Amino acid sequence: MLKKFAFNCLRNFNAAFGMVSLTAIGLGAIATFSGLGLLYFARGGFPIVEKDRSEQIAYIGTCAIVLGFTGIIFASLGGAFLSIVEESEETNSSRETAKIADTKPLLLTKPESFEKSNGVPFIYTYTVINFEGHPDSKGLVVCRFEEEPYRKLLLYEELRSHHIDDLAVICDEIDPDKLIGQTFSSYKSLPCEALEEHLDIHRRYVNAVNSEEFTSCYLQVCAGCKLLHGANNIVCGIHPYGWFEDGCCPDKQWDERKALFPFEDDAVVESLK
C-alpha cells in the first residue's frame, strides 16, 4: 500500500514537473520575442523601453526556454523510468496471479496425514460473523479461514432464520446480534456440515429449552450432553431435576461427535482449579 502511494506521488510529481517545464518554454518564448522586438524598435529610433531592459528581457526568456527544454528531457526520462517500473510490477503481479490460479484449494488436496496426526482428528474452529454489505451475502454467516500458500480463503455458510434461533438458544442470547463472535469447534471441514452437526448435537437441549418445561438455568450445564432426556419434566436419568451445584456435572458425557479443545471442556477446566 505504501509502495503504491509513493509510486503515485512520484508519477504526479513527474507530470507536474513536465507541465511547469512546458509553461517555462511558453513564457520564455514570449519574453524572448518581446525583448527582441523592443530591442529592434529601440535600434530603429523608437525606444519603448531602455535598450538594457530589452536585452535583459530577451536574456531571461532565452534562459527560461533552455531550462524548460531541460525540464522536459528530465520529465521524459522520469516518465520512461516509471513506466518500466510499472510494467515490471504488472508482470510480477500477473505471475503471482498465475501461481494462485494454478494452486488448488487445500480443502480438496489435503493429504490424509494432515487430517489425522497420530490418530487425532484435526479440529476446525468456526465463528459467527456479520457479512452485511458484502455483495455475495447479507446477514450472519458461520465461517472459518483456510490458509493457502498465496492467499487466505474464507469458507462460510449463510445462517437462515431457524439456524439463528437455535444458535441463540445454545448461546443463551436473546439478541441475534450478540451471536457475532460466538465460536464452536468441529471435526467437519465444510461449514455447512459443521453447522448442521453442531445444531444436531444440541437438538435435545434446544427442544427442551423451547418446550418451557424447564428453566434454562436447569439445562445450561447439560448442553451437548448425550444423557440429556429433556422431556416430561425429566432432565436425565442420573439427575432427573438437573445439576444444581456449582461447577460442571460430574456425570456429563459429551456427544462423541462434539470436537473440544481442552479449554472448552468444563471437566478439564474444573480440574485445573
C-alpha positions as MATLAB code, in Angstrom:
seq = 'MLKKFAFNCLRNFNAAFGMVSLTAIGLGAIATFSGLGLLYFARGGFPIVEKDRSEQIAYIGTCAIVLGFTGIIFASLGGAFLSIVEESEETNSSRETAKIADTKPLLLTKPESFEKSNGVPFIYTYTVINFEGHPDSKGLVVCRFEEEPYRKLLLYEELRSHHIDDLAVICDEIDPDKLIGQTFSSYKSLPCEALEEHLDIHRRYVNAVNSEEFTSCYLQVCAGCKLLHGANNIVCGIHPYGWFEDGCCPDKQWDERKALFPFEDDAVVESLK';
ca = [
       0.000    0.000    0.000;
       2.799    2.433    0.949;
       4.747    1.450   -2.149;
       1.768    2.170   -4.395;
       1.189    5.529   -2.690;
       4.835    6.530   -3.176;
       4.715    5.450   -6.825;
       1.593    7.551   -7.453;
       3.224   10.574   -5.763;
       6.304   10.253   -7.993;
       4.149    9.940  -11.093;
       2.097   13.017  -10.147;
       5.264   14.978   -9.343;
       6.783   14.000  -12.690;
       3.642   15.112  -14.538;
       3.590   18.432  -12.645;
       7.297   18.969  -13.384;
       6.625   18.403  -17.084;
       3.758   20.905  -17.068;
       5.946   23.513  -15.328;
       8.673   22.932  -17.930;
       6.205   23.420  -20.786;
       4.941   26.586  -19.132;
       8.509   27.832  -18.790;
       9.121   27.238  -22.506;
       5.942   29.123  -23.424;
       6.644   32.089  -21.173;
      10.307   32.098  -22.225;
       9.339   32.250  -25.886;
       7.014   35.184  -25.238;
       9.689   37.005  -23.221;
      12.373   36.349  -25.848;
      10.319   37.601  -28.787;
       9.101   40.571  -26.721;
      12.661   41.516  -25.723;
      13.981   41.199  -29.267;
      11.056   43.200  -30.620;
      11.631   46.013  -28.149;
      15.337   45.920  -28.971;
      14.679   46.325  -32.713;
      12.265   49.187  -32.000;
      14.983   50.895  -29.938;
      17.548   50.477  -32.720;
      15.068   51.884  -35.215;
      14.674   55.064  -33.224;
      11.520   54.135  -31.358;
      12.758   53.307  -27.867;
       9.688   51.984  -25.983;
      11.874   50.765  -23.091;
      15.544   51.104  -22.389;
      17.935   49.064  -24.531;
      19.448   47.345  -21.481;
      15.992   46.384  -20.244;
      15.073   44.903  -23.635;
      18.264   42.833  -23.677;
      17.568   41.660  -20.142;
      14.027   40.540  -21.069;
      15.350   38.647  -24.095;
      18.096   37.002  -21.981;
      15.635   35.900  -19.292;
      13.311   34.486  -21.947;
      16.163   32.530  -23.553;
      17.203   31.084  -20.153;
      13.588   30.089  -19.446;
      13.407   28.249  -22.787;
      16.668   26.393  -22.103;
      15.554   25.430  -18.580;
      12.144   24.405  -19.901;
      13.639   22.082  -22.517;
      15.984   20.647  -19.864;
      12.992   20.027  -17.607;
      11.109   18.325  -20.474;
      14.059   15.993  -21.029;
      14.230   15.037  -17.337;
      10.429   14.623  -17.164;
      10.512   12.342  -20.220;
      13.291   10.237  -18.707;
      11.403   10.088  -15.409;
       8.202    9.055  -17.176;
      10.050    6.315  -19.075;
      11.572    5.029  -15.830;
       8.208    4.993  -14.043;
       6.632    3.175  -16.999;
       9.330    0.489  -16.852;
       8.802    0.082  -13.102;
       5.004   -0.105  -13.527;
       5.367   -2.662  -16.318;
       7.659   -4.741  -14.130;
       5.160   -4.605  -11.235;
       2.298   -5.662  -13.517;
       4.378   -8.558  -14.845;
       5.180   -9.729  -11.306;
       1.505   -9.356  -10.362;
       0.466  -11.422  -13.387;
       2.937  -14.136  -12.442;
       1.629  -14.106   -8.862;
      -1.951  -14.365  -10.151;
      -0.954  -17.251  -12.387;
       0.615  -19.020   -9.419;
      -2.562  -18.515   -7.393;
      -4.715  -19.732  -10.286;
      -2.583  -22.872  -10.547;
      -2.872  -23.514   -6.809;
      -5.698  -25.875   -5.942;
      -7.678  -25.261   -2.744;
      -6.132  -27.027    0.222;
      -9.613  -28.195    1.133;
      -9.516  -30.587   -1.821;
      -5.855  -31.555   -1.793;
      -5.001  -32.082    1.870;
      -3.199  -35.375    2.438;
      -4.692  -37.864    4.812;
      -1.762  -37.338    7.209;
      -2.780  -33.679    7.651;
      -6.321  -34.540    8.697;
      -5.142  -37.034   11.290;
      -1.918  -36.653   13.191;
      -1.054  -39.600   15.453;
      -4.663  -40.756   15.184;
      -6.100  -37.438   16.477;
      -8.630  -35.827   14.090;
      -7.982  -32.233   13.048;
     -10.264  -29.705   14.769;
     -11.665  -26.679   12.922;
     -12.875  -23.535   14.674;
     -15.963  -21.790   13.292;
     -17.024  -18.237   14.084;
     -20.275  -16.309   13.572;
     -19.662  -13.000   11.783;
     -21.769  -10.291   10.159;
     -21.484  -10.188    6.365;
     -23.757   -7.192    5.728;
     -22.528   -5.035    2.878;
     -20.764   -7.920    1.118;
     -22.068   -8.255   -2.491;
     -22.382  -12.046   -2.281;
     -24.052  -12.364    1.087;
     -26.165  -10.496    3.616;
     -26.541  -11.016    7.342;
     -24.947  -13.562    9.646;
     -22.712  -16.394    8.463;
     -20.704  -19.119   10.168;
     -17.190  -19.308    8.765;
     -13.588  -20.374    9.149;
     -10.358  -19.352    7.423;
      -8.368  -21.661    5.180;
      -4.678  -20.840    4.660;
      -3.125  -21.300    1.221;
       0.421  -20.506    0.035;
      -0.612  -17.298   -1.719;
      -3.957  -16.339   -0.182;
      -6.390  -16.880    2.674;
      -9.825  -18.320    1.890;
     -12.969  -17.591    3.867;
     -15.236  -20.633    3.871;
     -18.712  -19.766    5.081;
     -22.341  -20.828    5.266;
     -25.182  -18.333    5.481;
     -27.327  -18.591    8.597;
     -31.050  -18.902    7.975;
     -33.645  -17.789   10.494;
     -34.017  -21.244   12.099;
     -30.220  -21.534   12.407;
     -30.106  -18.178   14.183;
     -32.952  -19.157   16.504;
     -31.262  -22.429   17.501;
     -27.847  -20.800   17.984;
     -29.459  -18.108   20.140;
     -30.804  -20.833   22.434;
     -27.470  -22.694   22.551;
     -25.554  -19.493   23.350;
     -28.299  -18.258   25.718;
     -28.633  -14.989   23.804;
     -31.913  -13.222   23.037;
     -30.461  -10.636   20.640;
     -29.201  -12.257   17.374;
     -26.511   -9.554   17.114;
     -24.969  -10.991   20.282;
     -24.212  -14.152   18.298;
     -21.462  -12.278   16.425;
     -18.128  -13.578   17.659;
     -19.540  -16.827   19.085;
     -17.452  -19.872   18.161;
     -17.710  -23.648   18.125;
     -15.366  -26.457   17.119;
     -15.949  -29.325   14.734;
     -14.183  -32.200   13.027;
     -16.043  -31.254    9.847;
     -14.080  -29.214    7.305;
     -17.133  -27.817    5.474;
     -19.078  -25.016    7.218;
     -22.479  -26.367    6.135;
     -21.743  -29.825    7.568;
     -20.176  -28.428   10.735;
     -23.167  -26.158   11.384;
     -25.755  -28.899   10.877;
     -23.810  -31.278   13.115;
     -23.385  -28.626   15.834;
     -27.126  -27.957   15.863;
     -27.922  -31.668   15.817;
     -25.637  -32.314   18.833;
     -27.607  -29.687   20.773;
     -31.025  -30.586   19.306;
     -32.418  -32.131   22.517;
     -31.162  -29.185   24.540;
     -32.807  -26.693   22.139;
     -36.073  -28.642   22.176;
     -36.015  -28.859   25.987;
     -35.482  -25.097   26.365;
     -38.167  -24.292   23.797;
     -40.637  -26.678   25.471;
     -40.783  -24.378   28.540;
     -40.886  -27.451   30.787;
     -37.591  -26.340   32.315;
     -35.964  -23.048   33.093;
     -32.794  -22.524   31.081;
     -30.635  -22.431   34.235;
     -31.548  -26.073   34.905;
     -30.286  -27.139   31.479;
     -27.279  -24.953   30.634;
     -24.779  -27.402   32.079;
     -26.492  -30.165   30.073;
     -25.949  -28.589   26.635;
     -24.217  -31.146   24.400;
     -24.569  -33.989   26.895;
     -25.734  -37.234   25.300;
     -27.508  -38.251   28.547;
     -29.943  -35.318   28.326;
     -33.538  -36.507   28.116;
     -35.272  -33.135   28.255;
     -38.894  -34.261   28.093;
     -41.761  -34.898   30.521;
     -40.012  -32.709   33.124;
     -37.088  -35.149   33.312;
     -33.629  -33.699   32.702;
     -31.779  -37.025   32.579;
     -31.797  -40.485   34.189;
     -28.980  -39.702   36.613;
     -30.154  -36.232   37.607;
     -33.889  -36.065   36.905;
     -34.146  -32.464   38.113;
     -30.807  -31.261   36.717;
     -27.458  -30.365   38.271;
     -27.794  -27.513   40.757;
     -24.378  -27.474   42.404;
     -21.503  -25.202   41.402;
     -19.193  -26.387   38.645;
     -19.763  -28.898   35.898;
     -21.820  -32.044   36.283;
     -19.507  -34.992   37.109;
     -21.675  -37.329   35.031;
     -21.770  -35.216   31.873;
     -20.926  -37.181   28.752;
     -20.289  -35.180   25.624;
     -21.722  -36.362   22.329;
     -18.986  -38.318   20.509;
     -19.329  -36.004   17.506;
     -18.516  -32.940   19.632;
     -14.998  -31.597   18.934;
     -13.462  -29.995   22.003;
     -10.220  -28.200   22.651;
      -9.050  -28.768   26.257;
     -10.108  -25.258   27.314;
     -13.651  -25.932   26.014;
     -14.191  -28.990   28.192;
     -15.706  -27.961   31.545;
     -14.228  -31.035   33.241;
     -10.693  -30.134   32.154;
     -11.134  -26.519   33.277;
     -12.577  -27.697   36.578;
      -9.582  -29.973   37.207;
      -7.212  -27.010   36.836;
      -8.793  -25.040   39.693;
];
